[in-house]
């Protein structure tokens, strides 16, 4: 009985530690589904498409220094000009994606 209790405690402890490591943020999920195709999974914009579209790497100093408000405005402007993206990202999704992008910049 005590051995079973100990085993259960170890399993619960391992799950509580590992859970956050496997959890993805909503911004990461949205980025991978809607942004990575052009910006790249790592945000470095190294694909031929990214180069043709003159997409900056998220690690470019201008992107790192850009305030969130500027990134939000830029994303909204891009959505208005790109029919494929239009109506696909809500304001909250954009904010979540920008939070995720900030993690790629580190």
CNS distance restraints for C-alpha pairs under 8 A (distance, minus, plus):
assign (resid   1 and name CA) (resid   5 and name CA) 6.34 0.50 0.50
assign (resid   2 and name CA) (resid   6 and name CA) 6.18 0.50 0.50
assign (resid   3 and name CA) (resid   7 and name CA) 6.17 0.50 0.50
assign (resid   4 and name CA) (resid   8 and name CA) 6.16 0.50 0.50
assign (resid   5 and name CA) (resid   9 and name CA) 6.19 0.50 0.50
assign (resid   6 and name CA) (resid  10 and name CA) 6.20 0.50 0.50
assign (resid   7 and name CA) (resid  11 and name CA) 6.22 0.50 0.50
assign (resid   8 and name CA) (resid  12 and name CA) 6.15 0.50 0.50
assign (resid   9 and name CA) (resid  13 and name CA) 6.05 0.50 0.50
assign (resid  10 and name CA) (resid  14 and name CA) 6.10 0.50 0.50
assign (resid  11 and name CA) (resid  15 and name CA) 6.11 0.50 0.50
assign (resid  12 and name CA) (resid  16 and name CA) 6.12 0.50 0.50
assign (resid  13 and name CA) (resid  17 and name CA) 6.28 0.50 0.50
assign (resid  14 and name CA) (resid  18 and name CA) 5.98 0.50 0.50
assign (resid  15 and name CA) (resid  19 and name CA) 5.59 0.50 0.50
assign (resid  16 and name CA) (resid  20 and name CA) 7.44 0.50 0.50
assign (resid  17 and name CA) (resid  21 and name CA) 7.46 0.50 0.50
assign (resid  18 and name CA) (resid  22 and name CA) 6.56 0.50 0.50
assign (resid  19 and name CA) (resid  23 and name CA) 6.18 0.50 0.50
assign (resid  24 and name CA) (resid  28 and name CA) 6.16 0.50 0.50
assign (resid  24 and name CA) (resid  29 and name CA) 6.75 0.50 0.50
assign (resid  25 and name CA) (resid  29 and name CA) 6.51 0.50 0.50
assign (resid  25 and name CA) (resid  96 and name CA) 7.94 0.50 0.50
assign (resid  25 and name CA) (resid 100 and name CA) 7.65 0.50 0.50
assign (resid  26 and name CA) (resid  30 and name CA) 6.14 0.50 0.50
assign (resid  26 and name CA) (resid  93 and name CA) 7.63 0.50 0.50
assign (resid  26 and name CA) (resid  96 and name CA) 6.40 0.50 0.50
assign (resid  26 and name CA) (resid  97 and name CA) 7.66 0.50 0.50
assign (resid  27 and name CA) (resid  31 and name CA) 5.91 0.50 0.50
assign (resid  27 and name CA) (resid  93 and name CA) 6.57 0.50 0.50
assign (resid  27 and name CA) (resid  94 and name CA) 7.81 0.50 0.50
assign (resid  27 and name CA) (resid  95 and name CA) 7.72 0.50 0.50
assign (resid  27 and name CA) (resid  96 and name CA) 4.19 0.50 0.50
assign (resid  27 and name CA) (resid  97 and name CA) 4.04 0.50 0.50
assign (resid  27 and name CA) (resid  98 and name CA) 7.28 0.50 0.50
assign (resid  27 and name CA) (resid  99 and name CA) 6.78 0.50 0.50
assign (resid  27 and name CA) (resid 100 and name CA) 5.35 0.50 0.50
assign (resid  28 and name CA) (resid  32 and name CA) 6.11 0.50 0.50
assign (resid  28 and name CA) (resid  96 and name CA) 7.83 0.50 0.50
assign (resid  28 and name CA) (resid  97 and name CA) 6.47 0.50 0.50
assign (resid  28 and name CA) (resid 100 and name CA) 5.68 0.50 0.50
assign (resid  29 and name CA) (resid  33 and name CA) 6.18 0.50 0.50
assign (resid  30 and name CA) (resid  34 and name CA) 5.81 0.50 0.50
assign (resid  30 and name CA) (resid  35 and name CA) 7.36 0.50 0.50
assign (resid  30 and name CA) (resid  93 and name CA) 7.07 0.50 0.50
assign (resid  30 and name CA) (resid  97 and name CA) 6.57 0.50 0.50
assign (resid  31 and name CA) (resid  35 and name CA) 4.74 0.50 0.50
assign (resid  31 and name CA) (resid  36 and name CA) 5.93 0.50 0.50
assign (resid  31 and name CA) (resid  97 and name CA) 5.80 0.50 0.50
assign (resid  31 and name CA) (resid 100 and name CA) 7.72 0.50 0.50
assign (resid  32 and name CA) (resid  36 and name CA) 5.05 0.50 0.50
assign (resid  32 and name CA) (resid  37 and name CA) 7.70 0.50 0.50
assign (resid  32 and name CA) (resid  41 and name CA) 6.71 0.50 0.50
assign (resid  33 and name CA) (resid  37 and name CA) 7.92 0.50 0.50
assign (resid  35 and name CA) (resid  39 and name CA) 6.00 0.50 0.50
assign (resid  35 and name CA) (resid  40 and name CA) 7.55 0.50 0.50
assign (resid  36 and name CA) (resid  40 and name CA) 4.40 0.50 0.50
assign (resid  36 and name CA) (resid  41 and name CA) 4.86 0.50 0.50
assign (resid  36 and name CA) (resid  42 and name CA) 7.77 0.50 0.50
assign (resid  36 and name CA) (resid  43 and name CA) 7.13 0.50 0.50
assign (resid  37 and name CA) (resid  41 and name CA) 7.51 0.50 0.50
assign (resid  38 and name CA) (resid  45 and name CA) 6.88 0.50 0.50
assign (resid  38 and name CA) (resid  47 and name CA) 7.54 0.50 0.50
assign (resid  38 and name CA) (resid  49 and name CA) 6.51 0.50 0.50
assign (resid  38 and name CA) (resid  50 and name CA) 5.54 0.50 0.50
assign (resid  38 and name CA) (resid  55 and name CA) 7.95 0.50 0.50
assign (resid  39 and name CA) (resid  43 and name CA) 5.10 0.50 0.50
assign (resid  39 and name CA) (resid  44 and name CA) 6.52 0.50 0.50
assign (resid  39 and name CA) (resid  45 and name CA) 4.54 0.50 0.50
assign (resid  39 and name CA) (resid  46 and name CA) 7.74 0.50 0.50
assign (resid  39 and name CA) (resid  47 and name CA) 7.93 0.50 0.50
assign (resid  39 and name CA) (resid  50 and name CA) 6.32 0.50 0.50
assign (resid  39 and name CA) (resid  55 and name CA) 7.03 0.50 0.50
assign (resid  39 and name CA) (resid  57 and name CA) 7.36 0.50 0.50
assign (resid  40 and name CA) (resid  44 and name CA) 6.11 0.50 0.50
assign (resid  40 and name CA) (resid  45 and name CA) 5.29 0.50 0.50
assign (resid  40 and name CA) (resid  46 and name CA) 6.97 0.50 0.50
assign (resid  40 and name CA) (resid  47 and name CA) 7.06 0.50 0.50
assign (resid  42 and name CA) (resid 104 and name CA) 6.63 0.50 0.50
assign (resid  43 and name CA) (resid  57 and name CA) 5.86 0.50 0.50
assign (resid  43 and name CA) (resid  58 and name CA) 5.44 0.50 0.50
assign (resid  43 and name CA) (resid  59 and name CA) 7.58 0.50 0.50
assign (resid  43 and name CA) (resid 101 and name CA) 7.45 0.50 0.50
assign (resid  43 and name CA) (resid 104 and name CA) 6.70 0.50 0.50
assign (resid  44 and name CA) (resid  56 and name CA) 7.46 0.50 0.50
assign (resid  44 and name CA) (resid  57 and name CA) 4.21 0.50 0.50
assign (resid  44 and name CA) (resid  58 and name CA) 5.97 0.50 0.50
assign (resid  44 and name CA) (resid  59 and name CA) 6.71 0.50 0.50
assign (resid  45 and name CA) (resid  50 and name CA) 5.24 0.50 0.50
assign (resid  45 and name CA) (resid  51 and name CA) 7.04 0.50 0.50
assign (resid  45 and name CA) (resid  55 and name CA) 6.20 0.50 0.50
assign (resid  45 and name CA) (resid  56 and name CA) 6.27 0.50 0.50
assign (resid  45 and name CA) (resid  57 and name CA) 5.01 0.50 0.50
assign (resid  45 and name CA) (resid  58 and name CA) 7.77 0.50 0.50
assign (resid  46 and name CA) (resid  50 and name CA) 6.24 0.50 0.50
assign (resid  46 and name CA) (resid  51 and name CA) 6.62 0.50 0.50
assign (resid  46 and name CA) (resid  57 and name CA) 7.72 0.50 0.50
assign (resid  47 and name CA) (resid  51 and name CA) 6.28 0.50 0.50
assign (resid  48 and name CA) (resid  52 and name CA) 6.07 0.50 0.50
assign (resid  49 and name CA) (resid  53 and name CA) 6.11 0.50 0.50
assign (resid  50 and name CA) (resid  54 and name CA) 5.92 0.50 0.50
assign (resid  50 and name CA) (resid  55 and name CA) 5.11 0.50 0.50
assign (resid  50 and name CA) (resid  56 and name CA) 7.88 0.50 0.50
assign (resid  51 and name CA) (resid  55 and name CA) 6.17 0.50 0.50
assign (resid  56 and name CA) (resid  60 and name CA) 6.54 0.50 0.50
assign (resid  56 and name CA) (resid  63 and name CA) 7.58 0.50 0.50
assign (resid  57 and name CA) (resid  63 and name CA) 7.47 0.50 0.50
assign (resid  58 and name CA) (resid  63 and name CA) 5.48 0.50 0.50
assign (resid  58 and name CA) (resid  64 and name CA) 6.62 0.50 0.50
assign (resid  58 and name CA) (resid 101 and name CA) 7.13 0.50 0.50
assign (resid  58 and name CA) (resid 104 and name CA) 7.36 0.50 0.50
assign (resid  58 and name CA) (resid 105 and name CA) 6.19 0.50 0.50
assign (resid  59 and name CA) (resid  63 and name CA) 6.44 0.50 0.50
assign (resid  59 and name CA) (resid  64 and name CA) 6.02 0.50 0.50
assign (resid  59 and name CA) (resid 104 and name CA) 7.75 0.50 0.50
assign (resid  59 and name CA) (resid 105 and name CA) 5.24 0.50 0.50
assign (resid  60 and name CA) (resid  64 and name CA) 6.27 0.50 0.50
assign (resid  61 and name CA) (resid  65 and name CA) 6.07 0.50 0.50
assign (resid  62 and name CA) (resid  66 and name CA) 5.99 0.50 0.50
assign (resid  64 and name CA) (resid 102 and name CA) 7.84 0.50 0.50
assign (resid  64 and name CA) (resid 105 and name CA) 6.76 0.50 0.50
assign (resid  66 and name CA) (resid  70 and name CA) 6.22 0.50 0.50
assign (resid  66 and name CA) (resid  71 and name CA) 6.84 0.50 0.50
assign (resid  67 and name CA) (resid  71 and name CA) 6.66 0.50 0.50
assign (resid  68 and name CA) (resid  72 and name CA) 6.10 0.50 0.50
assign (resid  68 and name CA) (resid  98 and name CA) 7.06 0.50 0.50
assign (resid  69 and name CA) (resid  73 and name CA) 6.17 0.50 0.50
assign (resid  70 and name CA) (resid  74 and name CA) 6.06 0.50 0.50
assign (resid  71 and name CA) (resid  75 and name CA) 6.07 0.50 0.50
assign (resid  71 and name CA) (resid  98 and name CA) 7.33 0.50 0.50
assign (resid  72 and name CA) (resid  76 and name CA) 6.21 0.50 0.50
assign (resid  72 and name CA) (resid  94 and name CA) 6.63 0.50 0.50
assign (resid  72 and name CA) (resid  95 and name CA) 7.16 0.50 0.50
assign (resid  72 and name CA) (resid  98 and name CA) 7.71 0.50 0.50
assign (resid  73 and name CA) (resid  77 and name CA) 6.10 0.50 0.50
assign (resid  74 and name CA) (resid  78 and name CA) 6.12 0.50 0.50
assign (resid  75 and name CA) (resid  79 and name CA) 6.19 0.50 0.50
assign (resid  75 and name CA) (resid  94 and name CA) 7.51 0.50 0.50
assign (resid  76 and name CA) (resid  80 and name CA) 6.38 0.50 0.50
assign (resid  77 and name CA) (resid  81 and name CA) 6.54 0.50 0.50
assign (resid  78 and name CA) (resid  82 and name CA) 5.95 0.50 0.50
assign (resid  79 and name CA) (resid  83 and name CA) 6.83 0.50 0.50
assign (resid  79 and name CA) (resid  84 and name CA) 7.86 0.50 0.50
assign (resid  79 and name CA) (resid  85 and name CA) 5.21 0.50 0.50
assign (resid  79 and name CA) (resid  86 and name CA) 4.92 0.50 0.50
assign (resid  79 and name CA) (resid  87 and name CA) 7.81 0.50 0.50
assign (resid  80 and name CA) (resid  85 and name CA) 7.94 0.50 0.50
assign (resid  80 and name CA) (resid  86 and name CA) 6.09 0.50 0.50
assign (resid  82 and name CA) (resid  86 and name CA) 6.38 0.50 0.50
assign (resid  85 and name CA) (resid  89 and name CA) 7.32 0.50 0.50
assign (resid  89 and name CA) (resid  93 and name CA) 5.65 0.50 0.50
assign (resid  89 and name CA) (resid  94 and name CA) 6.22 0.50 0.50
assign (resid  90 and name CA) (resid  94 and name CA) 6.24 0.50 0.50
assign (resid  91 and name CA) (resid  95 and name CA) 6.32 0.50 0.50
assign (resid  92 and name CA) (resid  96 and name CA) 6.14 0.50 0.50
assign (resid  93 and name CA) (resid  97 and name CA) 6.04 0.50 0.50
assign (resid  94 and name CA) (resid  98 and name CA) 6.18 0.50 0.50
assign (resid  95 and name CA) (resid  99 and name CA) 6.28 0.50 0.50
assign (resid  96 and name CA) (resid 100 and name CA) 6.32 0.50 0.50
assign (resid  97 and name CA) (resid 101 and name CA) 6.08 0.50 0.50
assign (resid  98 and name CA) (resid 102 and name CA) 6.23 0.50 0.50
assign (resid  99 and name CA) (resid 103 and name CA) 6.86 0.50 0.50
assign (resid 100 and name CA) (resid 104 and name CA) 6.73 0.50 0.50
assign (resid 101 and name CA) (resid 105 and name CA) 6.47 0.50 0.50
assign (resid 102 and name CA) (resid 106 and name CA) 7.03 0.50 0.50
